[in-house]
Amino acid sequence: MDIVWIALGAGVGAFAIWLTVVLVRRFRVTDDAAFWDGIAEKYAKQPVANPEAFDAKIAITKSHMRPTDVLLDIGCGTGSLVLRLAHSAAEVHGLDISSEMTRIANGKAQAQEIDNVRFHTGPFDDTFDAFAPESLDGICAYSILHLVDDRSAALAQIFKLLKPGGFFISSTVCLGESWVPYGPLIGVMRLIGKAPMVQIFDKQTLEDEIRESGFVDISQPDVGAKGEIAFIVARKPQ
């Protein structure tokens, strides 16, 4: 009987995945920039989900920074991380695909009278040309690597932009660590405009990809985050 239920469950799961693929191909899904534009104001008002873990991540990030550094935060949202790091670097730049997010970030910077930050709007792909190769001392990617279309290309571009010895710090939701069938669920939510595109993978896959991109001294410090969060510190070789 257990085997029958297992087979039935597998069949239902397979059907759900098939149906999601068909629906996503048949109908137009939400554009990611439009999705983030639409929730920007609400997003800006939400408190950090785990402030202790966020503080621990920032402390580790700052420990790799110098006052002369130029940093880039990819997927900066409304600028919370950029503004927290601003006093520890010469310049901190934020990039986000949402113009509403960067508009709010600029307003926060002005309100806090922080003048060594700059926010850029657009995707992180080969059209992003604000920096020359090997010109950045550090790059942060908090809550973004599971949202990019081509993670390998993004990691290669991060590697290219960093100076030799530069650091790369990421915090990523790895839904592959969970038994929940997130793929079909997210697909349906995208159809009704309630979710962005999300890639599903586990922590080890992400660490392996970072290593394959050329990074060294890779570690996953414990910051007290939830089990599906991969907080990874890495460095470009000298």
C-alpha positions as CSV (number, residue, x, y, z in Angstrom):
1,M,0.0,0.0,0.0
2,D,2.9,2.4,0.8
3,I,4.3,1.8,-2.6
4,V,1.0,2.6,-4.2
5,W,0.8,5.9,-2.3
6,I,4.4,6.8,-3.2
7,A,3.7,6.1,-6.9
8,L,0.5,8.1,-6.7
9,G,2.3,11.0,-5.1
10,A,5.1,10.9,-7.7
11,G,2.4,10.9,-10.4
12,V,0.7,13.9,-9.0
13,G,4.0,15.8,-8.6
14,A,5.0,15.0,-12.2
15,F,1.6,16.2,-13.4
16,A,1.9,19.4,-11.4
17,I,5.4,20.1,-12.9
18,W,4.1,19.3,-16.5
19,L,1.1,21.6,-16.0
20,T,3.2,24.4,-14.8
21,V,5.6,24.1,-17.7
22,V,2.6,24.2,-20.1
23,L,1.1,27.2,-18.5
24,V,4.3,29.2,-18.3
25,R,4.9,28.5,-22.0
26,R,1.3,29.3,-22.9
27,F,0.8,32.6,-21.0
28,R,3.0,35.6,-20.4
29,V,4.6,35.6,-17.0
30,T,5.3,38.6,-14.9
31,D,8.3,40.7,-16.0
32,D,10.8,40.7,-13.1
33,A,11.5,44.5,-13.2
34,A,7.8,45.2,-13.2
35,F,7.3,42.8,-10.3
36,W,9.9,44.5,-8.1
37,D,8.7,48.0,-9.1
38,G,5.2,47.0,-8.0
39,I,6.2,45.8,-4.5
40,A,9.0,48.4,-3.9
41,E,7.1,50.6,-1.5
42,K,5.8,47.6,0.6
43,Y,9.3,46.0,0.5
44,A,10.9,49.2,1.8
45,K,8.6,49.1,4.8
46,Q,9.2,45.5,5.8
47,P,11.6,44.9,8.7
48,V,14.6,42.6,8.2
49,A,13.4,39.0,8.7
50,N,16.3,38.0,10.8
51,P,18.1,41.1,12.1
52,E,20.7,39.2,14.2
53,A,21.8,37.2,11.1
54,F,21.8,40.3,9.0
55,D,24.0,42.1,11.5
56,A,26.4,39.1,11.6
57,K,26.6,39.1,7.8
58,I,27.4,42.8,7.8
59,A,30.1,42.4,10.5
60,I,31.8,39.7,8.4
61,T,31.6,41.8,5.3
62,K,33.1,44.8,7.0
63,S,35.9,42.7,8.3
64,H,37.0,42.3,4.7
65,M,36.8,46.0,3.9
66,R,39.3,48.8,3.9
67,P,38.5,52.6,4.0
68,T,39.9,52.9,0.5
69,D,37.7,50.2,-1.0
70,V,35.2,50.6,-3.9
71,L,32.4,48.1,-3.5
72,L,29.4,46.9,-5.6
73,D,26.2,45.5,-4.1
74,I,24.3,43.5,-6.8
75,G,20.5,43.4,-6.3
76,C,20.7,46.2,-3.8
77,G,16.9,46.7,-3.4
78,T,16.2,49.8,-1.4
79,G,19.8,50.2,-0.3
80,S,19.8,48.8,3.2
81,L,23.2,46.9,2.8
82,V,24.8,49.7,0.8
83,L,24.0,52.3,3.5
84,R,25.2,50.1,6.3
85,L,28.5,49.6,4.5
86,A,29.0,53.2,3.4
87,H,31.1,54.4,6.3
88,S,33.6,51.5,5.9
89,A,34.6,52.2,2.3
90,A,35.5,55.0,0.0
91,E,32.6,54.3,-2.4
92,V,29.7,51.8,-2.3
93,H,27.6,51.3,-5.4
94,G,24.3,49.5,-5.6
95,L,22.7,47.9,-8.6
96,D,19.1,46.8,-9.0
97,I,16.8,46.0,-11.9
98,S,14.0,48.0,-10.3
99,S,13.9,51.7,-10.9
100,E,11.5,52.1,-7.9
101,M,13.9,50.3,-5.6
102,T,16.8,52.5,-6.6
103,R,14.6,55.6,-6.3
104,I,13.8,54.7,-2.7
105,A,17.4,53.9,-2.1
106,N,18.5,57.3,-3.3
107,G,15.9,58.9,-1.0
108,K,17.2,57.0,2.0
109,A,20.8,58.0,1.2
110,Q,19.8,61.7,1.0
111,A,17.8,61.4,4.3
112,Q,20.8,59.9,6.1
113,E,23.2,62.4,4.4
114,I,25.4,59.7,3.0
115,D,27.2,61.0,0.0
116,N,29.7,58.2,-0.9
117,V,27.0,55.9,-2.4
118,R,25.6,55.6,-5.9
119,F,22.7,53.5,-7.2
120,H,22.5,52.1,-10.7
121,T,19.4,50.8,-12.4
122,G,19.5,47.8,-14.7
123,P,20.3,44.1,-15.0
124,F,23.6,42.6,-14.0
125,D,24.6,41.2,-17.4
126,D,26.9,42.2,-20.2
127,T,25.1,45.5,-20.7
128,F,26.3,46.7,-17.3
129,D,29.4,48.7,-18.0
130,A,29.7,51.1,-15.1
131,F,33.0,49.5,-14.1
132,A,36.1,48.3,-15.9
133,P,37.5,44.8,-15.4
134,E,39.5,44.3,-12.2
135,S,38.4,47.7,-10.8
136,L,36.4,46.6,-7.7
137,D,37.7,45.7,-4.3
138,G,34.7,43.8,-3.2
139,I,31.3,42.6,-4.5
140,C,28.3,41.6,-2.4
141,A,25.3,39.6,-3.7
142,Y,22.8,39.3,-0.9
143,S,19.5,37.6,-1.9
144,I,20.1,37.7,-5.7
145,L,21.9,34.7,-7.1
146,H,18.7,32.6,-7.0
147,L,17.0,35.3,-9.1
148,V,19.4,35.7,-12.0
149,D,18.7,34.0,-15.3
150,D,22.3,32.7,-15.9
151,R,24.2,32.2,-12.6
152,S,27.4,31.0,-14.3
153,A,27.5,34.1,-16.4
154,A,26.9,36.3,-13.3
155,L,29.6,34.6,-11.3
156,A,32.0,35.0,-14.3
157,Q,31.2,38.7,-14.5
158,I,31.7,39.1,-10.7
159,F,35.1,37.4,-11.0
160,K,36.1,39.7,-14.0
161,L,35.1,42.9,-12.2
162,L,37.1,42.1,-9.0
163,K,40.7,43.2,-8.5
164,P,43.1,40.3,-7.8
165,G,42.6,39.5,-4.1
166,G,39.1,41.1,-4.1
167,F,36.4,39.5,-2.0
168,F,33.0,38.2,-3.0
169,I,30.3,37.7,-0.4
170,S,26.9,36.3,-1.1
171,S,23.8,35.3,0.8
172,T,21.5,33.1,-1.2
173,V,18.2,31.3,-0.6
174,C,18.8,27.7,-1.7
175,L,15.4,26.1,-2.0
176,G,16.9,22.9,-3.1
177,E,17.6,22.3,0.6
178,S,13.9,21.8,1.2
179,W,11.5,18.9,0.4
180,V,8.8,21.4,-0.6
181,P,8.1,21.3,-4.4
182,Y,8.8,25.0,-4.9
183,G,9.2,24.7,-8.7
184,P,5.5,24.2,-9.6
185,L,4.3,26.5,-6.8
186,I,6.6,29.4,-8.0
187,G,5.6,28.8,-11.6
188,V,1.9,29.2,-10.8
189,M,2.6,32.3,-8.6
190,R,4.5,33.9,-11.5
191,L,1.5,33.5,-13.8
192,I,-0.6,35.6,-11.4
193,G,2.1,38.2,-10.8
194,K,2.9,37.1,-7.2
195,A,6.5,36.0,-7.6
196,P,9.6,36.7,-9.6
197,M,11.6,34.0,-11.5
198,V,13.4,31.9,-8.9
199,Q,16.1,29.3,-9.5
200,I,16.2,26.2,-7.3
201,F,19.4,24.6,-6.2
202,D,21.2,23.5,-3.0
203,K,24.1,25.0,-1.0
204,Q,26.7,22.6,-2.3
205,T,25.8,23.3,-5.9
206,L,26.3,27.0,-5.3
207,E,29.6,26.6,-3.5
208,D,30.8,24.3,-6.3
209,E,29.8,26.9,-9.0
210,I,31.6,29.7,-7.1
211,R,34.7,27.5,-6.9
212,E,34.5,26.5,-10.6
213,S,34.3,30.3,-11.4
214,G,37.9,30.6,-10.1
215,F,37.3,31.8,-6.5
216,V,39.4,30.5,-3.7
217,D,39.3,30.5,0.2
218,I,35.7,29.7,0.1
219,S,33.8,29.3,3.4
220,Q,30.3,29.3,4.7
221,P,30.5,31.0,8.2
222,D,27.6,30.4,10.6
223,V,25.6,33.6,10.9
224,G,22.6,32.1,12.6
225,A,20.5,32.2,9.4
226,K,17.8,29.7,8.4
227,G,18.9,26.4,7.0
228,E,18.2,27.1,3.4
229,I,20.4,30.3,3.4
230,A,23.9,29.9,2.0
231,F,26.2,32.7,3.3
232,I,29.4,32.3,1.3
233,V,32.7,34.2,1.5
234,A,35.2,33.9,-1.3
235,R,38.2,35.6,-2.8
236,K,39.7,36.1,-6.2
237,P,43.3,34.9,-6.3
238,Q,46.1,37.4,-6.3
